[in-house]
């Protein structure tokens, strides 16, 4: 029984405030270290030339669809994210494949234009750039500045990924054939 002369426990406010401040400092430190790592990676990839600008008229669409851009990596290493020139920024994307190349219009980020001559392959995969997507990704291989890159896209309709793989592979084949014919003449 609590008597009127007994006092209740007083909350240890200095301890709570100290723990909260300590936790905030820890979170800020982790955020700062992550930012430093991102900047270091950008500096290490500074030899990558500027990305080509998207043409005003990319041509008639072979395929088009909304989705997400998940990032780009060096080919064959799905954890080596490329962050230079905005390639590391995940965003919504409106994909359009034309005879001239692949255009990813990205609101809030620079558009990504991959000319047909730079495309090398396409496939479906479960992840890229540290991001695993159980329903799969469309991974497009391309070259830029002498480096082999892969970019991952997740279309809103994952069932369309196979059609995109076939269309990109067909475009790669047509482009290589055209280059070969031009070199022969």
Secondary structure, 3 states (H helix, E strand, C coil): CCCCCCCCCCCCHHHHHHHHHHHHHHHHHHHHHHHHHHHHHHHHCCCCCCCCCCCCCCCCEEEEEEEEEEEEEECCCCCCEECHHHCCCCEEEEEEEECCEEEEECCCCCCEEEEHHHEEEEEEEEEECCEEEEEEEEEEEEEECCEEEEEEEEECCHHHHHHHHHHHHHHHHHHHHHHHHHHHC
